[in-house]
């Protein structure tokens, strides 16, 4: 996303975001042995992915499944 940083600085705003979990934290996460199959709440096709990216996400994980050929 393009962020007009001159406005962020001028208005003394804070920019917050997340890029996901850092790779160094993966071993600790995997040690939790979470029931991944229960975390997946929705499966969609690749054609539905663009619309899903702009939706407000709910709880759970959406898996994008490629079309089978």
N, C-alpha and C positions, 0 to 999 in steps of 0.2 A: 504494500500500500504506500502511496505517496503521502508524506507528511510534510506540510509546510513548516519547517523547523524555525524559520524566522518568526512566525506567529507564536509558536510554542515558547520561544525565548522571550519575545516581547510581552506576552501575556502571562509569563511565569507559570506555564502549565506543566503538568507532569504527564509523561507518556508511559503507559504501563502495558505489558504484554507478556506472552509466554510462547516459547518455542517448543515446549514439551520437556521431557525429562532429560537431564544430562546423562550421557553414556556411563559416566563413573558411578551413577546411582543404580544402574540396572541390576547388579548382583543382589543388592539388598531387596529390590522389588521382587525379583524372581524367587528369592528365599521365602517370600510370603506365601507362595503357592496358592495364589488366588484362583478361584474357579472361573477361568476366562470365559467358558461357554455361557456362564450366567451373566457376564458383563455385557455380552453382545445383545443389544435390544432391537436391532434392525439390520436387515440385509437388503441392499439395493443393487440394481444393475448400474453399469457404467454410464448409461444414458441419463440416469437420475442424479448422478454425482454433482453436476453444476448447480442444480437447484438446491440440493442438500447442503452445499457449502455456504449458501446465503441464509439458510434457515437458522432460527434460534435453536441451538442444540439442547436437547433434554438430557436427562441422566442416561448413562449407558454409552455403548460404542456402536457406531454404524459401520458395517463392513461393506465395502464396495466389491462386488463380485463381477469378474469379467464374464462376458457372454461366452458361452461354450460354442465352439464351432465344430 
